Every structure is written in C-alpha cells, then in structure tokens.
Amino acid sequence: MKRYNDYISMTRRYLKSYNEFKIAIENMTADIESHRLALSAADDVGSAIAKYGDTPLGGTPELNSVEGAAERRIRREKAIADLTANRAEVQRMVDKIDRAVGALGDVDRMLIQCFYIDGKSWLAIGHEHHYSEKWARERGGKALRSVAFMLFGPRTVPEQLSFVFAG
C-alpha cells in the first residue's frame, strides 16, 4: 500500500519527467509511422514459383521468402501494437498532468511549471516573480500536493487529514 509521501514523490517525478514524456510520445509516433511505412512497402511480396526437377527431397528448417515476409509482417504488427499501447499509456499520464496543472490558479501553475517542468530553482523563481525563496518553496509545495490529489485522488491525503464521517 502506498503512503502519502509515495504519491507526492511520484507526482514530483512525473512533473520533472513531463518534457521527456512529451518527447517519448513524439518518438513512439514516429516509430509507429516508420513500421507502418515498412509494412505498406512490403505488401508486394509475391509467392515463390513452383520449381520442378532438381528440388531436393525433404524439408528445410529455413523459411522461404513468403514465410519470411509473413514472419517480418507479424513482428512489425506486434511492434506497432506494443508501441501504440505504450504511447497511449504515456499520453494518458500527460493528459492527467495537463488537466491537473491547468486546474491550478495562475501563481500555482507558474510555480509548478517553473520549478518542476522547467527546472528553475526556487530562488530564481522568487527573484524573477518578486517573491521570497521561502514563500515560493512553500507555495510550490502546496501546489504539488494539489496536483498529487488531482492525479491520484484521496489516497494522497495524509491519514491525519483524511475525512472521517460519523454516522
């Protein structure tokens, strides 16, 4: 079972990896397109012509050209399916992050963007936006907890603060 700090740490890692997630989506999209182009180029593989006469008896462990082409096609189709599934998973996370950060107020959104996504220091953020480093850090921590809640739900609320309903 994950604890409060696990969700905060995971949220921090997701935000710091946000740009890498976006690049990974672009790269997987390019790989999928490359596989699709290779599949369409390989569609013209014809079957071998029957040969009579000097054919050795018995089978051979090697694939003929048609079987080899079919094997390559199956591998490419599986690669496309795997890449598509992986891209969808990363895209879902990027969409969740976008929704969560987009729901924040302007100042909180700026703090999350500058510190976690752009990699600026709290001191630089404070100086740039006329806040103290301490205030920026504390407000950024609150914004991070809000994003964690929006990403993972009530599991992110510490047990001391969780809701208790008496009935």
C-alpha positions, 0 to 999 in steps of 0.5 A: 500500500502506498503512503502519502509521501509515495504519491507526492514523490511520484507526482514530483517525478512525473512533473520533472519527467513531463518534457521527456514524456512529451518527447517519448510520445513524439518518438513512439509516433514516429516509430509507429509511422516508420513500421507502418511505412515498412509494412505498406512497402512490403505488401508486394511480396509475391509467392515463390514459383513452383520449381520442378526437377532438381528440388531436393527431397525433404524439408528445410528448417529455413523459411522461404521468402513468403514465410519470411515476409509473413514472419517480418509482417507479424513482428512489425504488427506486434511492434506497432501494437506494443508501441501504440499501447505504450504511447497511449499509456504515456499520453494518458499520464500527460493528459492527467498532468495537463488537466491537473496543472491547468486546474491550478490558479495562475501563481500555482501553475507558474510555480509548478511549471517553473520549478518542476517542468522547467527546472528553475530553482526556487530562488530564481523563481522568487527573484524573477516573480518578486517573491521570497525563496521561502514563500515560493518553496512553500507555495510550490509545495502546496501546489504539488500536493494539489496536483498529487490529489488531482492525479491520484485522488484521496489516497494522497491525503495524509491519514491525519487529514483524511475525512472521517464521517460519523454516522 
